[in-house]
Amino acid sequence: MAKGNEQPGSGTAVAGVAATGAAAQTESSLFQTYARYPISLVKGKGSWLWDDQGNRYLDFMCGLAVTSLGHAPEKVGAKLKAQIDELWHVSNLFQIPGQEKAAALLTANTCADAVFFCNSGAEANEAAIKLARRYHQKVKGTGRYEVITFAQSFHGRTLATLTATGQDKVKEGFLPLPAGFVTVPLHDTAALEAAIGPNTAAIMLEMVQAEGGVHPVKPEFVHHVRKLCEEHGLLLIVDEVQTGMGRTGKLFAHEHYGIEPDIFTVAKGIGSGFPVGAMLGKGYLKDAFTAGSHATTFGGTPLASSVVIATIETMLEDQLPERAAEMGEYLMNSLRERLVGNSFVKEVRGMGLLVGIECAEAVGDIVLAGQKRGILFVSAGPNVIRLLPNLYVSKEEIDEAVSLVATLIDEEHVAAKNA
Ligand SMILES: *Cc1c(COP(=O)(O)O)cnc(C)c1O
């Protein structure tokens, strides 16, 4: 078989590919869509991870807000193992009792009346966008299709969701983008009102812009968005892919604001690491998604459903949203106390256990230095350190993380001063 880096039709090597020549990159059979850290994690338990060299790490990123019950949670693992011995997959053309139960658990504990299961956050948002369009076009007969989103938002990497995303970096090289999306600045009421037109179908936003730098949206703005949706007959879509499932101190972040979305999406925290996404909506939207209007092969299989049920039941039994609220306060207060007066730190902010430390300069080096000291966390945009521990995290683990992160920031501060 012909292999290599030749461009089709040109016979010459792609300069960019040949020049990047790092050994790890040329040896890998993967598309290099991630700039991977040189660490191979091979084992996890609770808040801790181990690499193939036996080094231990305190995990304050959780696969990016995914492993909210900690690594290898026993109750969920037991349910998954039991299901593995029974049945893995059947088509959604059949009744799937586990999927019904998972959906009923979600509707019993949220303002939603109906659930569509898929496999990722982007797919959940795709489903939300499709549902909004179809509701307007098939139920209301208005032909509306446009979705208004906000600058610095993040909604996924499919063509529709990257178009919805308010960050240019995810759009480069993917033209033409699908029509029907408008982005306005966050907290800009005038721009939002001006963007609403006869084709507007929905407004879509995160309650905390997580990837965009850990920015909680102001309550008065959220209330205004809800009011505009009423006035103009628009659907409010809340992207809870990162904020959902207890992370912010409520089961879903919109509960903090006292509003009910028409549609909201969830993924990262709902499967404890098993790939699951879901789109939830109000009962009046049921007529828009009828047999054959939307589908996915792997959505809500018996295996996936067993994990979702066990994850939700565990979260409710152990009151993990409440715990996230309490531990999030403790984490943010400890950081503020420890970092007070440090001019490198601009702000500590967040909601529950979704916490950001905004710094004066880029934090990439701090993330790398953390890995060498045995703590894992990520950035959110160039200047913000993002902390996402699991929802069982203990005060001792938080103390350890605060001490490590603060020391790393102090060292970076000194290095920046001396530069
Ligand atoms: C991660 C994320 C997505 C995309 O989820 P995937 O599972 O990676 O497709 C969408 N929206 C938000 C807010 C996210 O944080």
The ligand as a Gaussian input file, in Angstrom:
#p B3LYP/6-31G(d) Opt

LIG

0 1
 C      -16.578000      19.641000      25.886000
 C      -17.706000      20.510000      25.508000
 C      -18.456000      20.268000      24.338000
 C      -18.095000      19.172000      23.357000
 O      -18.205000      17.912000      23.913000
 P      -17.534000      16.649000      23.168000
 O      -17.972000      15.466000      23.992000
 O      -16.065000      16.868000      23.196000
 O      -18.068000      16.618000      21.791000
 C      -19.532000      21.094000      24.090000
 N      -19.868000      22.086000      24.928000
 C      -19.179000      22.338000      26.049000
 C      -19.611000      23.450000      26.951000
 C      -18.063000      21.574000      26.376000
 O      -17.349000      21.847000      27.480000

